[in-house]
Amino acid sequence: DTITLNAAISSFEKGSEWAKALELFAAIAHRSLESDAISFGAAISACENGGKWKRAVQLLSIMARERVEPDTIALNAAISACGNGGAWERAIQLFGKMMQSELELTTITFNATISACERGGEWEKALQLFKLM
């Protein structure tokens, strides 16, 4: 069931086996099970660990299409994945999405977004974010 697959996805993600985590995530659809926020969050975290920022953003789009609301964990992981991949502009967009939502902006949210800006050489934007904390 979905709960068991979520646990397995999270296990692979935490064990830095991002490719296996994404394979299991794909298995949810093949088994006619519904993905939930936990499934997506674990898969997006796996993308973060695997340096697959474009796939992380794609998973956020799939969440929207399937009417699964992203949580703080999923968006933080996507922001971090974008930052690690040099996509600081996309990280800022995701941060903005979080600000407009009712989701909590955590220290992790700010740190991931500030790091993305730093990696992109956008120190002024990083400073602005720091002042928002």
N, C-alpha and C positions, 0 to 999 in steps of 0.2 A: 504494500500500500504506500501512499504518499509519505506518511510519517517515517516509515522504514527507509524509503529512498532518500528522504531529507537527511536523516541521520547518516546515511552512507555518504551522501554528497558532502556534508559538513566534515565528515571524517577524512575523506580524501583531500578536501580543501585545506584543512588544518595540517595535513601531512604533506603539503606541497605537491600533491598529485593532481594538479589542476586539470590535466587532460582527462583523467579518469572521472573527476568530478563532473566535467561537462558532458562526458559520455552518459553518465548516470542521469544527469538532468534531462538529456534528450530521451532517455528511456521512459521517462514519465509520460510523455506524449504517446510514445509507441505502445504503452500499456493502457492507454485510454484513461489515465489518471489525471487529475487536475493539479497543476502547479499552484503553489500558494506563495505568499510573501517569503516564507522561510526557504522554499525551494529556490526562488529567484535570488534571494540574498546570498545563499551559499554559493550559487553558480557565479554570481557577480564577484564575490570574494575570491573565488577560484580564478576568475579572469584577472583580478588585481594581482594575485600571486604569480600568475603566468605571464604577466606583461601584455595582456590582451585587452587593451582599453577599448578598442572599437567593438569587440564582442560584448564587453560590459555595457556599453551604451546601447548596443543592439538589443540586449536583454531588457533594458529599461523600456525600450519601445515596444517590445513584445508584452511586457507587463501591462502597459497602457492599453494595448490592443485587447488583451485578455481581461481587462478591467480588474487587475490586481494592483492595489495601491502600494507603491514602494514605501518602505519604512526608512528610518534614519540609517540603519545598518547598511541596507542596500545602496542608498545614495552616498553614504560615506565611502563605501568600497568602490563605487563607480568614480567618485571624485579622486580618490587615491590612485585608481587605475589610470585615469586620464593624466594625472600629474606624473606618474611614473613613466608614462608613454610620451611625455612632452606636449600633451594636448591641454595646455593651461587654459586656453580660451573655453574649451568645453567644460573643464572643471569649474570655471567661474559661472558658466551657464547653469550647471547643475546646482551650484551653491545658491544662485538666484532663485531657482525653482524651489529649493528648500525654504528660502526666506519667505516666499509667497505662500507656502503651504502652512499647515498647522504643525509640521514636524519640528521637533526640538533640534536646535543647532547646538551641537555639543563641542567640547574641546577638540574632539577628533575631527569634526566637520571643519572647524577653523584651521587646525593644524594641516589637514590634508590639502585644503584650498590654498593656504599660505605656501606650503611646500611646492604645490603645482606652479604658483606664480614665481617662486624663487627659481625653480628649474627652468622656467621660461624667461628668466632675466627681467621679470616684471616686479622689481622691488617696490615701486610706488603703489601698485595694487596690493602687494603683500602688506605694506604698511597700513593702507586703508583698512584691510581686513583685520589687522591686529588691533586697530583702534575701535573696531566694532565689537570686539570680544568683551 
